[in-house]
Amino acid sequence: MDDTFTDYYTVLGLDEQASASAIKAAFKKLALQYHPDVYKGEDAEERMRLLLLAYQTLSDPDARKTYDSRRSVHHVDASSTTHSAGSQHAYRSGENFSRPAQRAAKTSTQSGQRHFAFPDLSQPLPSTIFIDLGDVSYNLSPSEASILKLDGIVRGDERQKGSRTTNYCHRCHHHWMITAVEKRSSNTRVICPSCKASDWSEYLLLRCTHCHAVFESEEIRDKIIDQDRLYEPYELFPLCPNCRRSQWCPSENARVQTLRAAAARRTAILWLSVLVVTVLILGAIVLTLR
């Protein structure tokens, strides 16, 4: 038996009969609980790493079927095989299990239900950079492509992308024809007919600095804490969904470093305050004894 096997059902706190919606709900709850901005343990990144591997595996029907077969072969007992999400032992298990998906992504623009592209962003850039992500394609300007390459992230709005005949919802992936009213007026408030989102045209493209995969963010706004707050990539993608490596987004790495530096400053100020108060108390005690 492979001692490095990890029970992803146990990681998410589910049984093997869990539905797709239950898997998603469990992942979102735990991802929010153990996000590095909330959970301050040193194993925060490893916890998120394992949670993501569990979610990506169990939320994909084919990957889940393969995993269930492997799980039954190893006769996993939850009481003896539950690994800490922060242990290096658990990370090795997830890393080994992810390798087939990584190899497949190199020969295809689709891994599971996610679409990837590997556009050439080397200089000099052409006047338009075409990126095909299956359901939708993008035509980026040289400046947008440069931002995507350097920062790993670029935001945009499809309504500002010139003439089109169809609309595409970046929330539910629904396509529909542009109406005559929309064509005549750019100020018309358009609602996605499928999911009723009003911000359906906003998109967030991400690029991994390791494998250079370009993909679209699945969610651009925080549905748990604040509907209007824009997601940062780390909140849903602590690992690159293609090569599954961390620290893949330069812009996000800078944001996390800023947050950690601010947290360190707050901690230093707190301890300094405690020291000052302690000195004052001791000084008062000495004066009293005199």
C-alpha positions in Angstrom: 0.0 0.0 0.0 1.2 3.5 -0.9 1.7 5.3 2.4 1.5 8.7 0.7 -2.1 8.2 -0.5 -4.4 11.0 0.7 -8.1 10.6 1.2 -9.6 13.7 -0.5 -13.0 13.0 0.9 -11.6 13.2 4.4 -9.7 16.4 3.4 -13.0 18.1 2.5 -15.0 16.4 5.3 -17.3 14.5 3.0 -18.3 10.9 2.3 -17.8 9.1 -1.0 -21.4 9.7 -2.0 -21.1 13.5 -1.8 -22.8 15.4 -4.6 -21.0 17.9 -6.9 -22.7 20.8 -5.1 -21.7 19.4 -1.7 -18.1 19.2 -2.8 -18.1 22.8 -4.1 -19.7 24.0 -0.9 -17.2 22.2 1.3 -14.3 23.5 -0.6 -15.5 27.1 -0.5 -16.1 26.9 3.2 -12.6 25.4 3.9 -10.9 27.7 1.4 -12.3 30.7 3.2 -11.4 29.3 6.6 -7.8 28.5 5.6 -7.1 31.4 3.2 -3.7 33.0 4.2 -5.4 36.3 4.7 -7.6 34.8 7.4 -5.6 31.8 8.7 -2.2 32.9 10.0 -0.6 29.4 10.5 2.7 28.7 8.8 1.0 25.8 7.0 -1.6 28.0 5.3 -0.2 27.6 1.8 0.1 23.8 2.3 -3.5 23.5 3.6 -4.8 25.5 0.6 -2.6 23.4 -1.7 -4.2 20.1 -0.6 -7.7 21.6 -0.5 -7.4 22.7 -4.1 -6.0 19.3 -5.2 -9.0 17.6 -3.5 -11.5 19.9 -5.0 -10.0 19.7 -8.5 -10.0 15.9 -8.4 -13.5 15.3 -6.9 -15.2 18.0 -8.9 -14.2 16.5 -12.3 -16.3 13.4 -13.0 -13.5 11.6 -14.9 -10.8 12.4 -12.4 -13.1 11.4 -9.5 -13.8 8.1 -11.1 -10.1 7.4 -11.5 -9.5 8.5 -8.0 -12.3 6.4 -6.5 -10.8 3.3 -8.2 -7.4 4.1 -6.8 -9.0 4.8 -3.4 -10.8 1.4 -3.3 -7.5 -0.4 -4.3 -5.7 1.1 -1.3 -8.6 0.4 1.1 -8.3 3.8 2.7 -9.4 4.0 6.3 -10.2 7.6 7.3 -8.9 7.0 10.8 -5.5 6.0 9.7 -4.9 7.8 6.5 -6.1 11.3 7.2 -3.1 13.6 6.6 -2.6 17.1 7.8 -3.1 19.6 5.0 0.0 21.4 6.1 2.4 18.3 6.1 5.0 17.8 3.5 3.9 14.1 3.4 0.5 15.1 2.3 1.8 17.5 -0.3 3.9 14.8 -1.9 0.8 12.7 -2.3 -1.1 15.5 -4.1 1.9 16.4 -6.2 2.3 12.8 -7.5 -1.3 12.5 -8.2 -1.4 15.7 -10.3 1.4 14.7 -12.7 -0.8 13.0 -15.3 -3.0 16.1 -15.6 0.1 18.2 -16.0 1.3 16.1 -18.9 -2.1 16.2 -20.5 -2.3 20.0 -20.3 0.9 20.3 -22.4 -0.7 18.6 -25.3 -4.1 20.1 -25.0 -5.6 23.5 -24.2 -8.1 21.8 -21.9 -7.4 20.1 -18.5 -10.6 18.7 -17.0 -13.2 21.4 -17.6 -10.6 24.2 -17.7 -9.3 25.7 -20.9 -5.8 26.9 -21.3 -3.8 28.6 -24.0 -0.1 29.2 -24.5 0.2 32.4 -26.6 3.6 33.6 -27.6 4.2 36.9 -25.7 7.8 37.3 -26.7 8.9 40.7 -28.1 8.1 42.2 -30.5 4.4 41.7 -30.0 2.0 41.8 -33.0 -0.7 44.5 -33.1 -3.3 41.9 -31.8 -2.7 38.9 -29.7 -5.3 36.2 -30.2 -6.1 33.9 -27.2 -8.6 31.0 -27.8 -10.0 29.6 -24.6 -12.7 27.3 -26.1 -16.0 29.0 -25.1 -14.6 32.5 -25.7 -11.6 34.1 -27.4 -9.7 37.3 -26.6 -8.0 39.8 -28.8 -5.5 41.6 -26.6 -3.6 44.8 -27.5 0.2 44.8 -27.1 -0.1 46.8 -23.9 -2.6 44.4 -22.4 -0.4 41.4 -23.4 2.6 43.1 -21.8 0.7 43.6 -18.5 -0.5 40.0 -18.6 3.1 38.8 -19.1 4.7 41.0 -16.5 2.0 41.0 -13.8 0.3 37.7 -14.5 -3.1 39.3 -14.5 -5.2 41.6 -16.7 -8.8 42.8 -16.2 -11.1 43.9 -19.0 -14.6 44.3 -20.2 -15.8 42.6 -23.4 -18.3 45.4 -24.1 -15.3 47.6 -24.9 -13.8 45.1 -27.4 -15.2 46.5 -30.6 -18.0 45.2 -32.9 -19.5 41.8 -32.0 -22.7 39.9 -32.9 -23.0 37.9 -29.7 -22.6 38.5 -26.0 -20.7 36.1 -23.7 -21.3 35.8 -20.0 -18.1 35.3 -18.0 -20.1 34.1 -15.0 -22.1 31.2 -16.5 -20.5 30.9 -20.0 -23.8 31.6 -21.8 -23.9 33.0 -25.3 -26.7 35.1 -26.7 -27.3 37.4 -29.7 -26.9 41.2 -29.3 -30.2 42.9 -29.7 -30.9 45.9 -31.9 -31.5 48.0 -28.8 -28.0 47.1 -27.5 -26.5 48.0 -30.9 -28.1 51.5 -30.9 -27.3 52.4 -27.3 -24.1 51.7 -25.4 -25.7 52.9 -22.2 -28.3 50.1 -22.2 -28.0 48.0 -19.0 -27.8 44.4 -20.2 -28.5 41.4 -18.0 -27.4 37.9 -18.8 -30.6 36.0 -19.7 -29.2 32.8 -18.1 -27.7 33.7 -14.7 -29.1 37.3 -14.5 -25.7 38.8 -13.8 -25.2 42.5 -14.7 -21.4 42.3 -14.7 -21.3 39.4 -17.1 -18.9 41.2 -19.5 -16.1 41.7 -17.0 -13.3 39.2 -17.3 -10.0 38.4 -15.5 -7.2 36.7 -17.5 -4.4 35.1 -15.6 -1.0 33.8 -16.7 1.4 31.4 -14.9 5.0 32.6 -14.8 6.1 28.9 -14.6 4.3 27.1 -17.4 3.0 30.2 -19.2 -0.5 28.9 -19.4 -3.2 31.6 -19.9 -6.6 31.0 -18.5 -9.7 32.8 -17.4 -10.7 33.3 -13.7 -13.8 31.3 -12.9 -15.1 33.9 -10.5 -14.3 37.6 -10.5 -16.3 38.8 -7.5 -16.4 37.5 -4.0 -19.8 35.8 -3.4 -19.1 34.9 0.2 -17.9 38.1 1.9 -18.7 41.0 -0.4 -20.5 40.9 -3.7 -18.7 44.0 -5.0 -15.2 43.1 -3.9 -13.0 41.8 -6.8 -11.3 38.5 -6.2 -7.5 38.4 -6.1 -6.2 35.3 -7.9 -4.8 33.7 -4.8 -8.3 33.4 -3.3 -9.4 30.9 -5.8 -6.0 29.8 -7.3 -3.4 29.2 -4.6 -1.8 27.0 -7.3 -1.6 27.3 -11.0 -4.5 25.1 -12.2 -2.3 23.8 -15.0 1.2 23.0 -13.6 -0.1 23.3 -9.9 2.9 25.3 -8.7 2.7 28.1 -6.2 3.9 31.7 -6.6 2.8 31.7 -10.2 1.3 35.2 -10.4 3.8 38.2 -9.9 1.0 40.6 -9.2 -0.5 38.3 -6.6 2.9 37.5 -5.1 3.5 41.2 -4.5 0.1 41.6 -2.9 0.7 38.7 -0.5 4.1 40.0 0.4 2.6 43.4 1.2 -0.1 41.8 3.4 2.5 39.8 5.2 4.7 42.8 5.7 1.8 44.7 7.1 0.9 41.9 9.4 4.5 41.7 10.6 4.5 45.5 11.3 1.2 45.1 13.3 2.8 42.3 15.3 5.9 44.4 16.0 3.9 47.4 17.1 1.8 45.1 19.4 4.9 43.7 21.1 6.4 47.1 21.4 3.3 48.4 23.0 3.3 45.5 25.5 7.0 46.2 26.3 6.3 49.9 26.9 3.3 49.1 29.1 5.4 46.5 31.1 8.2 49.0 31.6 5.8 51.7 32.8 4.2 49.3 35.2 7.6 48.1 36.6 8.6 51.8 36.9 5.5 52.6 38.8 6.1 49.6 41.1 9.7 50.7 41.8 8.6 54.3 42.6 5.9 52.9 44.9 8.4 50.8 46.8 10.6 53.8 47.4 
